[in-house]
Amino acid sequence: MFDIDLTKYTLVDLSLEVVPNQGNEERPFEVKPGTLPDGTNRFDIVNTHTHVGTHVESPWHFYGEGKTCVDYPLEYFMGKAALLESAIPEAGDAIGLAYVREQLESRKGQFEILFIRNRTGRKPVTYSMECVPYFLELGIKMLVFESTIEFGKGIEDGRAFHDVLMSRDVLLVEFPDGAEALDRDMFYLFAVPIRVSQLDSSPCRLFAVVER
């Protein structure tokens, strides 16, 4: 029978906890209590959207058409992952391609998900747009990055970032939490969305299986 030996591996929850009725106008999650016909309890979700908490973005998010999360097989949301640690750039205001290559080239072909973490103290830390096509060269299917990380500057760069990756079926996972608990640079990652069709993005439970 299949088993995971938890003496050899640890599970790291990387999902942001969403607390109802304590959000903000930009990312609300408002609920009110109710009951089912048999007298048991329920909560009605009265105001939220698809980008609250940790979530997976599909190409539909950027293009307004095309694939959503339900159009990908379940195994697309899991795989070997590499951790990219951000650094304050020695020159200029953005992390360049040379640094990213130095960190990842030796692991090329060993992973299919990239997780970018920022422990520099700088908020935000910026990656230059020249890094984005390189992510495709790595053969990734999913990019996870913390909210203190940005790619390029301004709306146009943000749109180009989405277009380059999503046109090649690279899914984006935003608002991870608890990444400081990752103590290995390689691990197995799950970003499992709920199965609701016709949504541009889906809440997910993000967690890693990390060798002790």
URWOTA-V825105 format. One record per residue. N is the residue number from 0. RES is the residue in one small letter. OMEGA is omega in whole degrees, -180 to 180 (none if undefined). Layout:
# URWOTA-V825105
n = [N & N]
res = [RES & RES]
omega = [OMEGA & OMEGA]
This chain:
# URWOTA-V825105
n = [0 & 1 & 2 & 3 & 4 & 5 & 6 & 7 & 8 & 9 & 10 & 11 & 12 & 13 & 14 & 15 & 16 & 17 & 18 & 19 & 20 & 21 & 22 & 23 & 24 & 25 & 26 & 27 & 28 & 29 & 30 & 31 & 32 & 33 & 34 & 35 & 36 & 37 & 38 & 39 & 40 & 41 & 42 & 43 & 44 & 45 & 46 & 47 & 48 & 49 & 50 & 51 & 52 & 53 & 54 & 55 & 56 & 57 & 58 & 59 & 60 & 61 & 62 & 63 & 64 & 65 & 66 & 67 & 68 & 69 & 70 & 71 & 72 & 73 & 74 & 75 & 76 & 77 & 78 & 79 & 80 & 81 & 82 & 83 & 84 & 85 & 86 & 87 & 88 & 89 & 90 & 91 & 92 & 93 & 94 & 95 & 96 & 97 & 98 & 99 & 100 & 101 & 102 & 103 & 104 & 105 & 106 & 107 & 108 & 109 & 110 & 111 & 112 & 113 & 114 & 115 & 116 & 117 & 118 & 119 & 120 & 121 & 122 & 123 & 124 & 125 & 126 & 127 & 128 & 129 & 130 & 131 & 132 & 133 & 134 & 135 & 136 & 137 & 138 & 139 & 140 & 141 & 142 & 143 & 144 & 145 & 146 & 147 & 148 & 149 & 150 & 151 & 152 & 153 & 154 & 155 & 156 & 157 & 158 & 159 & 160 & 161 & 162 & 163 & 164 & 165 & 166 & 167 & 168 & 169 & 170 & 171 & 172 & 173 & 174 & 175 & 176 & 177 & 178 & 179 & 180 & 181 & 182 & 183 & 184 & 185 & 186 & 187 & 188 & 189 & 190 & 191 & 192 & 193 & 194 & 195 & 196 & 197 & 198 & 199 & 200 & 201 & 202 & 203 & 204 & 205 & 206 & 207 & 208 & 209 & 210 & 211]
res = [m & f & d & i & d & l & t & k & y & t & l & v & d & l & s & l & e & v & v & p & n & q & g & n & e & e & r & p & f & e & v & k & p & g & t & l & p & d & g & t & n & r & f & d & i & v & n & t & h & t & h & v & g & t & h & v & e & s & p & w & h & f & y & g & e & g & k & t & c & v & d & y & p & l & e & y & f & m & g & k & a & a & l & l & e & s & a & i & p & e & a & g & d & a & i & g & l & a & y & v & r & e & q & l & e & s & r & k & g & q & f & e & i & l & f & i & r & n & r & t & g & r & k & p & v & t & y & s & m & e & c & v & p & y & f & l & e & l & g & i & k & m & l & v & f & e & s & t & i & e & f & g & k & g & i & e & d & g & r & a & f & h & d & v & l & m & s & r & d & v & l & l & v & e & f & p & d & g & a & e & a & l & d & r & d & m & f & y & l & f & a & v & p & i & r & v & s & q & l & d & s & s & p & c & r & l & f & a & v & v & e & r]
omega = [-180 & 179 & 173 & -180 & -176 & 168 & -179 & -177 & 174 & 178 & -180 & 178 & -178 & -177 & 176 & 177 & 177 & 180 & -178 & 174 & 177 & 180 & 177 & -176 & -178 & -178 & -177 & 168 & -174 & 179 & 172 & -177 & 177 & 179 & 173 & -178 & -179 & 176 & 176 & -171 & 173 & 171 & 174 & 175 & -170 & 180 & 173 & 171 & -168 & -179 & 178 & -178 & 179 & -174 & 177 & 177 & 179 & 178 & 180 & 180 & -177 & -172 & -177 & 178 & 178 & -172 & 168 & -175 & -178 & -180 & 178 & 177 & -176 & -178 & 177 & -174 & 179 & 178 & 178 & -175 & 175 & 178 & 173 & -180 & 179 & 177 & 176 & -177 & 180 & 179 & -179 & -176 & -178 & 174 & -174 & -177 & -178 & 179 & -178 & 177 & -179 & -178 & -168 & -172 & -179 & 179 & -179 & -178 & -178 & -177 & 179 & 176 & 178 & 179 & -179 & -177 & 179 & 174 & -177 & -172 & 178 & -179 & 2 & 167 & -172 & 171 & 179 & -178 & 178 & 178 & -171 & 176 & 177 & 176 & 177 & 178 & -180 & 178 & -178 & 175 & -179 & 177 & 179 & -180 & -178 & -175 & 178 & 180 & 176 & -178 & -175 & -178 & 172 & -174 & -177 & 176 & 178 & 178 & 178 & 177 & 179 & -175 & -179 & -175 & -174 & 176 & 179 & 176 & 172 & 180 & -179 & 176 & -177 & 179 & 167 & 179 & 177 & -176 & 178 & 180 & 178 & -178 & 174 & 179 & 174 & -179 & 177 & -171 & 174 & 173 & -167 & -179 & 172 & -174 & 177 & -177 & 173 & 175 & 179 & -174 & -178 & 170 & -180 & 170 & -177 & 177 & -178 & 170 & -170 & 178 & 180 & none]
